């Protein structure tokens, strides 16, 4: 990475993917999205992605602006799924793109050097094409069986996650079917964090659900550090 790129990266919002909430208003049980997100952050969520495939442009922009107003004072970055135009219009911290969205290089060109940009991987081989000059993190999954995304494909498990870990030094996020009972395997395989949807969005108490997930992540990290010392 050049000195210019290093300087530009240093101006981006701080990225901590430890506990990454991906929103799905359909799983909120009629509750307000901002209320669920606020409760989740109180419990330990470190990064939020606004994902709402049903919302049209204006409604999505309103959601983005509301979440940005909520999250900015708390120091938690807001990313927008797919929609670079919404991310720019709302002044979000960045964007997350998939394999069928704009390529990372083009997304980076539109967002500018100071935005956070992440991408989803569908196969281990895609990690070889990742340019760390364009991206700030990669997400790979589904880690386990999930009902959240119908076309998610078969679970990649710890072995798949470890294979991607060996191919990139970027922060790696495990996504899809991750919960308190299996996240330890994801962290042990090299994940820097986990992304969850239903584990928080559908929880009766998003704060407690987030707190439990976060404490389990931290406990797993401490066990790994202890085992490696």
Secondary structure, 3 states (H helix, E strand, C coil): CCHHHHHHHHCCCCCCCCEEEECCHHHCCCCCHHHHHHHHHHHCCCEEEECCCCCCHHHHHHHHHHHHHHHHCCCCEEEEECCHHHHHHHCCCEEEECCCCCCHHHHHHHHCCCCEEEEEECCHHHHHHCCCCCCCEEEEECCCCCCCCCCCCCCCHHHHHHHHHCCCCCEEEEECCCCCCCHHHHHHCCCCEEEECHHHHCCCCHHHHHHHHHHHHHHHHHHHHHHHC
